Structure formats: C-alpha cells, structure tokens
C-alpha cells in the first residue's frame, strides 16, 4: 500500500525506493498485481455507470498515454 500511496502522490522515486530491496521477480509480481487491481477497479466503476469493459479499458489506456506524454515533456 505504501507503494500505491507514493505513486499517487507522484513520488515515483519514493515508490521505486520501496521496491529496491526486492528481487526482480517480486517487483514484477507487485507490478502485475497493482495493474490487475487498477484494471478491475476501473472496469467495476465503468460497469456501475452503465459503460462496458472495452470502453473502460480504452479510456484507461488513453489516460496512461496522456500521463506518460506529459512526463516526457518535463
């Protein structure tokens, strides 16, 4: 949860520091679980609002691309 809190606070360095002591395989597992949790939450919210899974995932992908584009501009 501390990794998520750091990431939400836009503290990528802090989140990375929390992952640093872990082995690569464990870091990969954390990343996959966090991505799955985020996707599940996004789909659940979309379905509650009457939207569909594909629409929610497409929106999420667009948000990620926009976020990464802003980060590379900095």
C-alpha positions as YAML, in Angstrom:
chain: A
units: angstrom
residues:
- id: 1
  name: UNK
  ca: [0.00, 0.00, 0.00]
- id: 2
  name: UNK
  ca: [2.90, 2.35, 0.64]
- id: 3
  name: UNK
  ca: [3.97, 1.91, -2.98]
- id: 4
  name: UNK
  ca: [0.50, 2.93, -4.15]
- id: 5
  name: UNK
  ca: [0.44, 5.92, -1.79]
- id: 6
  name: UNK
  ca: [3.82, 7.09, -3.04]
- id: 7
  name: UNK
  ca: [2.76, 6.68, -6.67]
- id: 8
  name: UNK
  ca: [-0.50, 8.55, -6.08]
- id: 9
  name: UNK
  ca: [1.50, 11.38, -4.52]
- id: 10
  name: UNK
  ca: [3.52, 11.45, -7.79]
- id: 11
  name: UNK
  ca: [6.58, 10.28, -5.85]
- id: 12
  name: UNK
  ca: [7.99, 7.79, -8.31]
- id: 13
  name: UNK
  ca: [11.39, 7.91, -6.62]
- id: 14
  name: UNK
  ca: [9.83, 7.02, -3.27]
- id: 15
  name: UNK
  ca: [7.85, 4.17, -4.79]
- id: 16
  name: UNK
  ca: [10.99, 2.88, -6.52]
- id: 17
  name: UNK
  ca: [12.93, 3.06, -3.25]
- id: 18
  name: UNK
  ca: [10.32, 0.86, -1.60]
- id: 19
  name: UNK
  ca: [10.72, -1.71, -4.38]
- id: 20
  name: UNK
  ca: [14.52, -1.57, -4.47]
- id: 21
  name: UNK
  ca: [15.20, -4.20, -1.77]
- id: 22
  name: UNK
  ca: [13.01, -6.74, -3.57]
- id: 23
  name: UNK
  ca: [14.21, -9.25, -6.12]
- id: 24
  name: UNK
  ca: [13.25, -8.57, -9.74]
- id: 25
  name: UNK
  ca: [10.73, -11.40, -9.80]
- id: 26
  name: UNK
  ca: [8.95, -10.00, -6.73]
- id: 27
  name: UNK
  ca: [8.88, -6.49, -8.23]
- id: 28
  name: UNK
  ca: [7.29, -7.92, -11.37]
- id: 29
  name: UNK
  ca: [4.65, -9.67, -9.28]
- id: 30
  name: UNK
  ca: [3.87, -6.43, -7.43]
- id: 31
  name: UNK
  ca: [3.55, -4.55, -10.74]
- id: 32
  name: UNK
  ca: [1.24, -7.17, -12.22]
- id: 33
  name: UNK
  ca: [-0.96, -7.29, -9.13]
- id: 34
  name: UNK
  ca: [-1.25, -3.49, -8.97]
- id: 35
  name: UNK
  ca: [-2.12, -3.32, -12.66]
- id: 36
  name: UNK
  ca: [-4.76, -6.03, -12.24]
- id: 37
  name: UNK
  ca: [-6.25, -4.27, -9.22]
- id: 38
  name: UNK
  ca: [-6.39, -0.96, -11.08]
- id: 39
  name: UNK
  ca: [-7.99, -2.54, -14.14]
- id: 40
  name: UNK
  ca: [-10.54, -4.38, -12.00]
- id: 41
  name: UNK
  ca: [-11.49, -1.18, -10.16]
- id: 42
  name: UNK
  ca: [-11.77, 0.77, -13.40]
- id: 43
  name: UNK
  ca: [-13.99, -1.85, -15.03]
- id: 44
  name: UNK
  ca: [-16.20, -2.07, -11.93]
- id: 45
  name: UNK
  ca: [-16.74, 1.70, -11.90]
- id: 46
  name: UNK
  ca: [-17.45, 1.74, -15.64]
- id: 47
  name: UNK
  ca: [-19.98, -1.07, -15.33]
- id: 48
  name: UNK
  ca: [-21.70, 0.67, -12.41]
- id: 49
  name: UNK
  ca: [-22.02, 3.76, -14.60]
- id: 50
  name: UNK
  ca: [-23.52, 1.76, -17.46]
- id: 51
  name: UNK
  ca: [-20.35, 1.54, -19.54]
- id: 52
  name: UNK
  ca: [-18.62, -1.56, -20.75]
- id: 53
  name: UNK
  ca: [-15.31, -3.25, -20.11]
- id: 54
  name: UNK
  ca: [-13.81, -2.42, -23.52]
- id: 55
  name: UNK
  ca: [-14.78, 1.25, -23.22]
- id: 56
  name: UNK
  ca: [-13.26, 1.46, -19.73]
- id: 57
  name: UNK
  ca: [-10.00, -0.16, -20.77]
- id: 58
  name: UNK
  ca: [-9.73, 2.09, -23.85]
- id: 59
  name: UNK
  ca: [-10.25, 5.15, -21.64]
- id: 60
  name: UNK
  ca: [-7.66, 3.89, -19.17]
- id: 61
  name: UNK
  ca: [-5.15, 3.34, -21.97]
- id: 62
  name: UNK
  ca: [-5.74, 6.87, -23.27]
- id: 63
  name: UNK
  ca: [-5.20, 8.28, -19.77]
- id: 64
  name: UNK
  ca: [-1.94, 6.38, -19.37]
- id: 65
  name: UNK
  ca: [-0.66, 7.58, -22.74]
- id: 66
  name: UNK
  ca: [-1.60, 11.18, -21.89]
- id: 67
  name: UNK
  ca: [0.09, 10.90, -18.49]
- id: 68
  name: UNK
  ca: [3.28, 9.47, -19.97]
- id: 69
  name: UNK
  ca: [3.30, 12.14, -22.69]
- id: 70
  name: UNK
  ca: [3.19, 14.86, -20.04]
- id: 71
  name: UNK
  ca: [6.03, 13.21, -18.11]
- id: 72
  name: UNK
  ca: [8.29, 13.03, -21.17]
- id: 73
  name: UNK
  ca: [7.68, 16.72, -21.90]
- id: 74
  name: UNK
  ca: [9.03, 17.70, -18.46]
...
